[in-house]
Amino acid sequence: MTLFNNPMVENAQKSMTDEQKEHYKKLGEDMYNHVDFENSEILSNIDNSMKESGKYIYLQVRSGLHPSYLEDNEKEIMLEVYGKEWYKEFGYNEKDLSEVDTCTPNLVKD
């Protein structure tokens, strides 16, 4: 018995809808088309959906959303798509990823 010649796997496949089978087929193709198993290398670690997500998040930050309001997974996407210091392009520093600087300038009284 192998992984693919397995009664449990066969029963699971029989119980799936055509849409589910197509979904798993696409997942498998995506995985195998992005990995060189002989050389243990990832061929492309950023898929189109991640790039699109990165563009959307980029536009949000460019439009004024403070980076600290991004969810952790959104920050990870920005890191993957735009690099380690992506926030510098918008004039932010690393501290801005976790908090909003609420410091106000000292007011001089006459």
N, C-alpha and C positions, 0 to 999 in steps of 0.2 A: 504494500500500500504506500502511495506517495501522497504529497499534499494535494495534487490535482486528481488523483485516482482514490478518492476518499468518500465514503458514503455520506458523511456529515456535510462535506463541501457540496456534493452533488445535490443533496436535499435542500441546502441553503440556496443554491442556484435555481432550483425548480420553484422555490417559493418567492423569488424576486420578480418584480414587474419588469417589463422591457425597459422602462425608464431607468430603473435601478441598475439593470445590467449595463446599459449604455453609460451610466454615470461611472460605474466601477471600471469599465473598459477605458474610458477617457482618463481616469486617475492613473491607471496602469500605464497607458501610453505616455502621459505626461511625465511620470516617474522614470520610465525606461528611456525616454528620449532626452532626458536631462542628466543622465548619469552614465559615465564610462566605467563599467564594472571591471573591466580588465586592468585599467590603470588607477582605479579608485579615485576618480575625479568627478566633480560636478561640472557639467558642461555649461549650464546656464542657471545660476542660482536665483535669478529674478525673472519671474514669469510676467506675462502681460497684465494679469489682474493686479499684481503687486505694483507694477509701474503705474497703472491707472489709479490705484489707491493713493500712491505717492503724489501723483499730480493733483489729485483732489485735496489732499492734506496741505500740499504746498500752496495751493490757491487760498485755502482757508487762512493759513498763517500770513501769507502776503496781504490778505485783506484785513488783517488786524487781530486774528485770534492769537492770544498769547500761548506760547508753547506749553506752559504749565497746565493748560486746560486740555491738552491732548491726552488720550488714553495711552496706556503703556504700549499696547499693540500698534498704535499709530506712530508713536515715537520710534518703535522698532522698524516699522516700514520706512520711515524717513531715513533712518540710519542705513538700511539696506540699499535704498534707492539713491540717496544723495550723499552718503558718506558720514563719517564719524562726527564732523563738525558742521553739519547741515544748517544749524541754527545761526551760525555766524553770518550767513548770507542776508539775514533779516535784521542784523544788528544786535542779536541776543548773545548771551554767554551761557555756559553750561549750567550755571545756577538757575537760569530762567526756565530750564526744563522742569524744575520741581516746584518753583515758587514765583509769585509775582512780587517784584520789589515795590514795597509800599512806602519806602522811605521818601519823605517829602523834603524839599530843600529848606534850609533854615531861612526864616523870614527875618529881615532886618527891620527893626522898629526905629522910627525917627525920633 
